[in-house]
Amino acid sequence: MISRDVTIQNNVGLHARPATFFIQKANTYKSSIWVEKEDRRVNAKSLLGVLSLGIVKGMTITLIADGPDENEALEGLAELVDTGFNE
C-alpha cells in the first residue's frame, strides 16, 4: 500500500466533470484506490464517494493505492490532478 498527497489545481475543484475523468482513470487500474480528505476516506472509483468529499481548488488530498499496479495508479492519477484535468 502506498500513498501520495496531491493539491487540486483546477478552478472548479473535483466536481462533476473532472471527478468523472478522475473516476474513469481510477477504473483503468486493478488496484484498490482511495481518496482521503482530512478524516474521510472514499473509494476513488465511486463518483458519489468522490463528490461527497467536496474537494475544491487549492485543497490537498491523499491518494492511496493497494494492489498489483499501485505505483502506476498513483502516478497516473497524480498526473491527471497536476495537469488540472486538462481544463
ABEGO torsion letter per residue (X at the ends): XBBBBBBBABAAEBBAAAAAAAAAAAAABABBBBBBBEABBBBAABAAAAAAAGBBBGBBBBBBBBEAAAAAAAAAAAAAAAAGGGX
